[in-house]
């Protein structure tokens, strides 16, 4: 749906009403085992089932940091905290390393010098990149927000002081859960966070392997998944060149933007297959046959 639609009172875009509801429900599903004993001994099974239901929360958080779900600041903070608790990556982290980092061509502080890993696809490079950059993506925004927020009180383009507190709030929340139910944190919550972040880094790898991110040509900086199912389930995240050219565009506009620029994107950056992380073995198989 185009942005010309009249904004709602609470949710800015009508197409995000369901997304907003999912964002607020997700913590109740994820943290249910901490509140009730029904799942005792079956946490891993519960985690797998729950991941099917809310495993895409990080995609929702990505949408939200580009286009906040609400025009109400308090409600947007609630969305931030809700999805941050579910994904293990705060909204402030996303804004620092992605919105004002990646989309401005500043990646090295948050993933190190990884250009060698982003050459032509290989299973080893994909796994290594995803695992190594995961830690840097988490802690680098914490260090940056401390330096800019606590030491210098920089308030643009975001309040880095609040960014630091938000990230510390998430760590404190996990520490409280650890003191309360250490077994659940170790066998359930931390593995959940690891998988979520690993998947996020893997999709980031798919977005940009074999691309020239430093090029002045915007059509060679990203890959695009043309899989209908992947784009349906990830709110058109596969149209990544369109997203980079217009990062502020609502996700409902991306197919139209992609259609308008598709003939300018080199064929090697148009991928017909899904980037779903569950297809990693398939991706590895394709790479062995030189089809990635």
C-alpha positions as CSV (number, residue, x, y, z in Angstrom):
1,X,0.0,0.0,0.0
2,X,1.4,3.5,-0.8
3,X,2.2,6.0,1.9
4,X,-0.6,8.3,0.7
5,X,-2.9,6.5,3.1
6,X,-4.1,8.5,6.0
7,X,-1.9,7.8,9.1
8,X,-3.6,6.0,12.0
9,X,-3.9,7.5,15.4
10,X,-1.7,5.0,17.1
11,X,0.0,3.1,14.2
12,X,1.4,5.3,11.4
13,X,0.8,3.0,8.5
14,X,-2.3,0.7,8.2
15,X,-0.1,-2.2,6.9
16,X,1.9,-2.2,10.1
17,X,-1.0,-2.8,12.5
18,X,-0.4,-6.6,12.5
19,X,3.3,-6.0,12.7
20,X,2.8,-3.8,15.8
21,X,0.6,-6.4,17.4
22,X,3.2,-9.1,16.7
23,X,5.9,-6.9,18.2
24,X,4.0,-6.5,21.5
25,X,2.9,-10.2,21.8
26,X,6.4,-11.6,21.0
27,X,7.8,-11.1,24.6
28,X,4.9,-12.9,26.2
29,X,5.6,-16.0,24.0
30,X,9.4,-15.9,24.4
31,X,9.5,-15.4,28.1
32,X,6.5,-17.7,28.9
33,X,8.8,-20.5,30.2
34,X,10.1,-18.1,32.9
35,X,6.6,-17.5,34.2
36,X,5.0,-20.9,34.0
37,X,6.4,-24.4,34.5
38,X,4.4,-26.1,31.7
39,X,7.4,-26.3,29.4
40,X,9.9,-27.6,32.0
41,X,12.0,-30.2,30.2
42,X,10.7,-29.3,26.8
43,X,12.3,-25.8,26.4
44,X,14.2,-26.7,23.3
45,X,11.0,-28.0,21.6
46,X,9.1,-24.9,22.8
47,X,11.9,-22.7,21.4
48,X,11.7,-24.3,18.0
49,X,7.9,-24.0,17.8
50,X,8.1,-20.4,19.1
51,X,10.8,-19.5,16.6
52,X,8.4,-20.3,13.8
53,X,5.9,-17.9,15.3
54,X,8.1,-15.0,16.3
55,X,11.6,-15.7,14.8
56,X,11.1,-12.8,12.4
57,X,10.9,-10.2,15.1
58,X,14.3,-8.9,14.1
59,X,12.9,-8.2,10.6
60,X,10.1,-6.2,12.3
61,X,12.6,-4.3,14.4
62,X,14.5,-3.4,11.2
63,X,11.2,-2.1,9.7
64,X,10.5,-0.1,12.9
65,X,13.9,1.6,13.1
66,X,13.6,2.8,9.5
67,X,9.9,3.8,9.8
68,X,8.7,3.8,13.4
69,X,5.4,2.0,13.8
70,X,3.8,4.8,15.7
71,X,3.7,8.6,15.8
72,X,3.5,8.4,19.6
73,X,7.0,8.5,21.2
74,X,6.1,6.5,24.2
75,X,4.6,3.8,22.2
76,X,7.6,3.7,19.9
77,X,9.8,3.2,23.0
78,X,7.6,0.3,24.0
79,X,8.1,-1.2,20.6
80,X,11.9,-0.7,21.0
81,X,12.0,-2.4,24.3
82,X,9.7,-5.2,23.4
83,X,11.5,-6.3,20.3
84,X,14.9,-5.6,21.8
85,X,14.1,-8.1,24.6
86,X,13.0,-10.7,22.1
87,X,15.9,-10.3,19.7
88,X,18.8,-9.5,22.1
89,X,19.6,-6.5,19.9
90,X,18.3,-3.2,21.1
91,X,16.7,-0.7,18.8
92,X,19.5,1.7,19.7
93,X,22.0,-0.9,18.5
94,X,20.1,-1.2,15.2
95,X,20.1,2.6,14.8
96,X,23.8,3.0,15.5
97,X,25.2,0.2,13.5
98,X,22.6,-0.1,10.7
99,X,20.6,3.1,10.2
100,X,23.5,5.5,10.8
101,X,26.3,3.1,10.1
102,X,25.6,0.7,7.3
103,X,23.3,3.0,5.3
104,X,25.9,5.7,5.4
105,X,28.6,3.4,4.2
106,X,30.1,3.0,7.7
107,X,30.5,-0.7,8.4
108,X,34.0,-1.4,9.6
109,X,33.5,-0.3,13.3
110,X,30.6,-2.8,13.6
111,X,31.9,-5.8,11.6
112,X,35.6,-5.2,11.3
113,X,37.6,-5.6,8.1
114,X,35.6,-8.3,6.5
115,X,35.9,-7.5,2.8
116,X,37.8,-10.8,2.1
117,X,34.8,-12.7,3.5
118,X,32.4,-10.8,1.2
119,X,33.9,-12.1,-1.9
120,X,32.2,-14.8,-3.9
121,X,29.9,-16.9,-1.8
122,X,31.4,-19.9,0.0
123,X,30.1,-21.9,3.0
124,X,33.2,-21.2,5.0
125,X,33.1,-17.5,4.4
126,X,29.4,-17.3,5.1
127,X,29.7,-19.1,8.5
128,X,32.9,-17.3,9.5
129,X,31.5,-13.9,8.6
130,X,28.3,-14.5,10.5
131,X,30.0,-15.8,13.6
132,X,32.8,-13.3,13.9
133,X,30.8,-10.2,13.0
134,X,28.1,-11.1,15.4
135,X,30.1,-10.1,18.5
136,X,31.4,-6.8,17.0
137,X,27.8,-5.9,16.0
138,X,26.7,-6.3,19.6
139,X,29.5,-4.7,21.6
140,X,30.7,-1.9,19.2
141,X,27.5,0.1,19.5
142,X,27.7,-0.2,23.3
143,X,31.2,1.3,23.3
144,X,30.2,4.0,20.9
145,X,27.1,4.9,22.9
146,X,29.2,5.1,26.1
147,X,31.8,7.4,24.5
148,X,29.3,9.6,22.7
149,X,26.5,9.5,25.2
150,X,28.0,9.2,28.7
151,X,31.3,11.0,28.1
152,X,30.2,13.6,25.5
153,X,26.4,13.6,25.7
154,X,26.0,13.8,21.9
155,X,22.3,14.0,21.0
156,X,22.3,13.8,17.2
157,X,21.4,11.9,15.1
158,X,20.1,10.0,18.2
159,X,20.5,10.5,21.9
160,X,23.6,8.3,22.5
161,X,23.1,8.6,26.3
162,X,19.7,7.0,25.9
163,X,21.2,4.5,23.5
164,X,23.7,3.4,26.2
165,X,21.0,3.1,28.9
166,X,18.8,1.1,26.6
167,X,21.5,-1.4,25.9
168,X,22.5,-1.6,29.6
169,X,18.8,-2.1,30.4
170,X,18.7,-5.1,28.1
171,X,21.9,-6.5,29.7
172,X,20.5,-5.9,33.2
173,X,17.2,-7.6,32.3
174,X,19.2,-10.7,31.2
175,X,21.3,-10.6,34.3
176,X,18.2,-10.5,36.5
177,X,16.8,-13.6,34.6
178,X,20.2,-15.3,35.0
179,X,20.1,-14.7,38.8
180,X,16.5,-15.9,38.9
181,X,16.5,-18.9,36.6
182,X,20.1,-19.6,35.4
183,X,19.2,-22.9,33.7
184,X,16.6,-21.4,31.5
185,X,18.9,-18.5,30.5
186,X,21.7,-20.9,29.6
187,X,19.8,-23.6,27.7
188,X,17.0,-21.5,26.3
189,X,17.4,-17.7,26.2
190,X,21.1,-17.3,25.3
191,X,20.9,-19.9,22.5
192,X,17.8,-18.1,21.2
193,X,19.7,-14.8,21.1
194,X,22.7,-16.5,19.4
195,X,20.6,-18.1,16.7
196,X,18.7,-14.8,16.1
197,X,21.9,-12.8,15.7
198,X,23.7,-15.5,13.7
199,X,20.7,-15.5,11.2
200,X,20.8,-11.7,11.0
201,X,24.5,-11.7,10.2
202,X,24.0,-14.5,7.7
203,X,21.3,-12.6,5.8
204,X,23.6,-9.5,5.9
205,X,26.2,-11.7,4.2
206,X,23.7,-12.7,1.5
207,X,22.7,-9.1,1.1
208,X,26.3,-8.1,0.1
209,X,28.5,-11.0,-0.8
210,X,30.1,-10.4,-4.2
211,X,29.1,-6.8,-4.2
212,X,31.2,-3.6,-4.4
213,X,29.8,-1.7,-1.4
214,X,32.3,1.2,-1.9
215,X,31.1,1.8,-5.5
216,X,29.6,5.1,-6.6
217,X,27.1,2.9,-8.6
218,X,24.2,2.2,-6.2
219,X,23.1,-0.8,-8.3
220,X,26.1,-2.9,-7.6
221,X,26.2,-2.5,-3.8
222,X,23.6,-5.1,-2.9
223,X,22.1,-8.5,-3.9
224,X,18.4,-9.0,-4.3
225,X,16.3,-12.1,-3.5
226,X,13.4,-12.3,-6.0
227,X,11.8,-15.2,-4.1
228,X,8.1,-14.4,-3.7
229,X,7.9,-16.4,-0.5
230,X,11.0,-14.8,1.1
231,X,9.7,-11.3,0.3
232,X,6.2,-12.2,1.6
233,X,7.5,-13.4,4.9
234,X,10.1,-10.7,5.4
235,X,8.2,-7.7,4.2
236,X,10.0,-7.3,0.9
237,X,13.5,-7.4,2.5
238,X,14.8,-9.2,-0.6
239,X,14.5,-6.0,-2.7
240,X,17.6,-4.8,-1.1
241,X,18.9,-2.4,-3.7
242,X,15.6,-0.6,-3.6
243,X,15.9,-0.5,0.2
244,X,19.4,1.0,0.0
245,X,18.4,3.6,-2.6
246,X,15.4,4.7,-0.5
247,X,16.0,3.4,3.0
248,X,13.1,5.6,4.3
249,X,10.6,4.0,1.9
250,X,7.9,1.9,3.6
251,X,8.2,-1.8,3.0
252,X,5.0,-1.8,0.9
253,X,6.6,0.5,-1.6
254,X,9.7,-1.6,-2.2
255,X,8.3,-3.9,-5.0
256,X,7.4,-0.8,-7.0
257,X,10.7,0.8,-6.5
258,X,12.5,-2.4,-7.4
259,X,10.4,-2.8,-10.6
260,X,11.4,0.7,-11.7
261,X,15.1,0.1,-11.3
262,X,15.4,-3.7,-12.0
263,X,16.8,-3.1,-15.5
264,X,19.7,-1.2,-14.0
265,X,20.8,-3.9,-11.6
266,X,23.4,-6.3,-13.0
267,X,22.0,-9.8,-13.4
268,X,24.5,-11.3,-11.0
269,X,22.9,-9.3,-8.2
270,X,19.4,-10.6,-8.9
271,X,19.0,-14.0,-7.2
272,X,15.9,-16.2,-7.9
273,X,16.1,-18.2,-4.7
274,X,15.1,-17.5,-1.1
275,X,17.6,-16.3,1.5
276,X,15.8,-18.0,4.4
277,X,18.4,-19.3,6.8
278,X,16.8,-22.7,6.9
279,X,18.0,-23.1,3.3
280,X,21.7,-22.7,4.2
281,X,22.4,-26.4,3.1
282,X,20.8,-25.6,-0.2
283,X,22.9,-22.4,-0.5
284,X,26.0,-24.4,0.2
285,X,25.0,-26.9,-2.5
286,X,24.4,-24.1,-5.0
287,X,27.7,-22.6,-4.2
288,X,29.5,-25.9,-4.9
289,X,28.0,-25.8,-8.3
290,X,28.8,-22.2,-8.9
291,X,25.2,-21.0,-8.9
292,X,25.2,-18.6,-6.0
